[in-house]
Amino acid sequence: MKRSCLVLLTGILAGYALGNIKPIAILVAQSARESSGKLADGEAMVFTNEQLEKMYPPADKSGQLPSGNPTTNLAWEPNYRLALMRRAHFDPPQKNEATGETMPYAGSEMHENKAQIYLMRGGTGSLGLGGKPMKERPGPIVDGQHGGSELTGARDVRVKAGDIVVIPPNTWHIARPDPGQTLTYAMCHVESRRTIP
């Protein structure tokens, strides 16, 4: 099953990159009941650009999202999850709960047990990839999830709608939306479970 999921994702990304799958619709070859997002063999889900923009608009000028939560799970199975992410620029800056520092955007993160694939949909800004956080979240690490502050030594990459970013496990990353912007992207988590049997 894990192999078929990876083949499916590779096919979707290849079609997207070649222009065969347009950014106006995200197609998942296996699918589900729309109410739960749980994938079911033999059914397909389609999320049009118009539906996603209506259901999940960008943040307001202060960085507040209309629905509150920046993560919306669209479809999932134990080996992978497809979510819509919105990372807003905060004006004024907000306290980072992971580190206690004040930042104009959400803090950095790193995942021991999953790779992430971003399909950029809208907004302007950059991603910091690699490096280390200036301050890491204290306390126990749950399910290989790490959080932190701004990154040092990271590669800064400008992103725009249509770009694809692949973040392997154990790679620190941070989304840095420009002032007044909300970076929006479809994000696929691929569970690797490198440290959990």
Steps between C-alpha positions, in 0.01 A plus 500: 500500500780742591663441162173562314456829690848614400437400137172694512668809643782481246242480220307799634816708535626402155163588345495830690855588393430411136179702497269197466353564845417868538524685832127572476423147622669257734420140411550207731478168313365306798234667696251550764198632660537879485369548852791315667773513236574131571611338176298209361609276215311554177382855569667824387499847652530828313564837664460786253691821542171690536379270781828529692512880467141532623538255790847617611561870425833668585570681826393857571756784535583401858572141396181349646352214297119495464480135610774536763693181420773527231476124424205339322522127441347424161570127466692246703604140545749360754793536255430853379286809550404781263437835670449861402737733689478875549794682656426867568722799572407641843473875541565561783732200562366225727652291776639166380349249744785254436780736605339802667654737242303759301500434124316636192416143382469147640818338632723239343441126512666169427349151471695182569229271363365667188595663175292795382420607145370856449301597189501878524160658422521869586650789692855628491790433731781255556583172667802444720629146439764325712716654768406500869264707714646774720282359778331159503173425678569362848335189637425153368496429127171340398498273193826647368361854469741784582422873515720804525570864424659660192763285327870570466697352211183428298475541125246775423284419196241736350179312417195574284187324378589193295830423678558156655716455810610162641612493865656169611479374861737668750509828302421822688270737309306824549246690287565876483206678333561856383327780699126496427521158334379147574707218350253227399604152395371147468721285720541126481647325804661167413555295816845341512509389866879495504519506877177320595464127420 
